[in-house]
Amino acid sequence: MRGRPLLHTAYVSDQALLNTMTKKVVVGLFVVILALIPFGVVPGIGFLADADWLRLLATVCIFAIGGLGLNILTGLAGQISLGHAFFMGLGAYTAAWLGSSPGAVVGLGLPIWIWLPAAGIVAALVGVAVGPTAVRVRGLYLAFVTLGLVFVGEYLFRRLVTVTGGSQSGRTFPSFEVRLWKEEEPLISFVADGPWFGFDLTAEAKTFYFLLVLTVLFVVLAKNLQRTRVGRAFQSIRDRDIAAEIMGVEEGRYKLIAFGISSFYAGVAGALFASFVGRMIPEVWSLFLSVQFIAIVLIGGAGVVSGTLLGAAFVTILPRLVQDFTAWLSDYVQTGEGLFVWLADIFISTGVGDWGLVNTQAGVAPGLSVAQLNQVLYGLLIIAFLIFEPLGLYGIWLRIRNYWKGWPFTY
């Protein structure tokens, strides 16, 4: 209603995905901007059309799908999980077994419309299988149970050489190509340059569009889930599980459903991530990968779909920004010119005898490598957001929005 955007006279309008005109306009503009990014025509962000940035944005899409799965389990249902990397690994190797061509490792060479859903289904079945054990405990004990899955998965992935390729060389994964069955030439290839719907696009642009469409699909599914009876049951268990059970919510059943849905998302994300990278070793599906997804949920905002998207973009792009900033500081120090060279020199280590927080010669100069610095930053950011802004980046956005809504009466 004009002038009163939050006034809803019907339940259907109140529960709509985009229940205000502002949300509809903002989401529409955002989707249009994303669609135009590969063409480099958006003012101010034309650099995102470069191949390396498109690959980074494609990774954001994959991590967003995985983050949405963990958000359903942790943010919506309130179940702590550190085993997300295990289910991603299951999805990846299911996709490899079904979709890769047979050779030194097993592969059936099936098309993407089989191996991609199957990756999620297998991960979901395993999630439901281990669920009865997990739902018997809560809090830190649940975190320890799911943490054990990561180490069990690492052991199994290293030992099942015929499926995973082993720790030394790993294995290749099926490409993003659409086939009806096993014909030589794919109907649609997202990994080759060439014309596509009247436009001459690079492989990176095609891959980005493919993953963007999948991300939109999973975002809509996750957003709709919150509005269903199942989603409301998840939230009641998260807020007060004993009270929810007294009111008739079957706690064990809905926790199993949450594990299954979350594992499905993780399996699909793992298959997409492995296929996107192309070749991986089993050690990729480690505890650190699980921590990255914990960071996505907590930094973005637990329980909120838009917060998960913000967290995925932040966590994925942060290492690139840290790397570029470190390289710039290194060049700045080596020039020896500027007012703040002394301060940059404290931060950057450029040689064997030069002490600094971050080194530019891993294994030679003292200090943390860029990868180690990223791990430290993840930990510090999780602690900072938990203490100062539990709602994450979404909470910061709420503060900004409420400030301007009340302006000039900011109190």
WODAVEN-V779057 format. One record per pair of residues at least 12 apart in sequence whose ideal C-beta (glycine too) atoms are under 6 Angstrom apart, sorted by sequence separation. I is the first residue (numbers start at 0). J is the second residue. D is the distance in Angstrom with one decimal. If there is no record, write none. Layout:
((I;J;D) (I;J;D))
This chain:
((97;109;4.8) (176;188;4.9) (190;202;5.1) (298;310;4.7) (331;343;5.3) (332;344;5.1) (235;248;5.5) (69;83;5.2) (175;189;3.9) (236;250;5.8) (350;364;5.7) (4;19;4.5) (175;190;5.6) (295;310;3.9) (298;313;5.8) (328;343;4.9) (332;347;5.2) (357;372;5.4) (98;114;3.6) (174;190;4.9) (189;205;4.3) (232;248;5.0) (295;311;5.1) (348;364;4.3) (97;114;4.0) (189;206;5.0) (332;349;5.9) (348;365;5.5) (329;347;5.4) (348;366;4.0) (295;314;5.0) (328;347;4.9) (94;114;4.6) (97;117;5.6) (189;209;4.6) (294;314;5.2) (329;349;6.0) (232;253;4.6) (291;314;5.9) (93;117;5.8) (94;118;4.4) (233;257;5.8) (93;118;4.6) (90;118;3.7) (93;121;4.4) (329;359;4.5) (90;122;4.6) (325;357;5.6) (89;122;4.6) (175;209;5.7) (86;122;4.4) (89;125;5.8) (325;369;5.7) (322;369;5.3) (318;373;4.8) (105;161;5.6) (104;161;5.9) (105;162;5.9) (104;164;5.3) (81;142;5.4) (79;141;5.2) (79;142;4.5) (82;145;3.5) (85;148;4.3) (81;145;4.8) (85;149;5.2) (88;152;5.4) (80;145;4.5) (81;146;4.3) (84;149;5.6) (82;148;3.7) (96;162;6.0) (104;170;4.9) (111;177;5.9) (82;149;5.5) (85;152;3.8) (88;156;5.8) (110;178;4.2) (92;162;5.4) (92;163;5.9) (108;181;5.4) (99;173;5.2) (98;173;3.2) (95;172;5.1) (222;304;5.1) (298;380;5.6) (221;304;5.3) (294;377;4.8) (309;392;4.3) (297;381;5.4) (306;391;5.4) (298;384;5.5) (294;381;5.6) (297;384;5.8) (306;393;3.5) (300;390;5.0) (303;393;4.9) (300;391;3.6) (299;391;5.0) (298;391;5.2) (299;392;5.4) (300;393;3.1) (172;273;4.4) (173;274;5.7) (172;274;4.6) (171;278;5.1) (169;278;5.6) (169;279;5.1) (169;280;3.8) (166;280;5.7) (166;281;6.0) (134;251;5.2) (163;281;4.9) (134;254;4.1) (157;281;5.0) (130;255;4.3) (156;281;3.4) (127;255;5.7) (130;258;4.2) (126;258;4.5) (127;259;4.5) (126;259;5.2) (123;259;4.6) (126;262;2.8) (149;286;5.2) (123;262;4.7) (122;262;4.5) (123;263;4.0) (149;289;5.9) (122;265;5.7) (119;263;4.1) (122;266;2.7) (119;266;4.2) (118;266;4.6) (119;267;4.2) (54;203;5.7) (57;206;5.3) (118;267;5.8) (53;203;4.0) (57;207;4.8) (60;210;3.9) (64;214;5.9) (67;217;5.7) (56;207;5.7) (60;211;5.7) (63;214;5.3) (118;270;3.6) (50;203;4.7) (57;210;5.0) (64;217;5.0) (53;207;5.0) (60;214;4.3) (67;221;4.6) (115;270;5.8) (76;233;4.1) (75;233;4.5) (76;236;5.8) (77;237;3.0) (76;237;5.7) (37;204;3.7) (86;262;4.5) (90;266;2.9) (94;270;3.7) (89;266;5.9) (87;265;4.9) (91;269;4.1) (86;265;3.8) (90;269;3.6) (91;270;5.5) (86;266;5.7) (90;270;4.5) (76;257;3.9) (87;268;5.8) (88;269;5.9) (83;265;5.4) (87;269;3.0) (91;273;3.7) (72;257;5.1) (71;260;5.4) (72;261;3.7) (71;261;5.1) (68;261;4.4) (68;264;2.5) (88;284;3.3) (67;264;5.7) (68;265;4.8) (87;284;6.0) (65;265;5.7) (84;284;4.6) (65;268;3.3) (64;268;4.4) (84;288;4.0) (84;289;4.3) (16;222;5.7) (83;289;4.8) (61;268;5.7) (81;289;5.0) (83;292;4.8) (61;271;4.8) (61;272;4.9) (14;226;5.4) (74;296;5.6) (69;292;4.9) (73;296;5.7) (66;292;5.7) (70;296;5.2) (65;292;5.8) (69;296;5.4) (74;301;3.6) (75;302;5.6) (74;302;3.7) (66;295;4.0) (70;307;4.5) (67;307;5.4) (66;307;4.6) (63;308;5.4) (66;311;4.8) (63;311;4.0) (62;311;4.4) (59;311;5.5) (59;312;5.1) (62;315;5.3) (59;315;4.7) (58;315;5.3) (55;319;5.9))
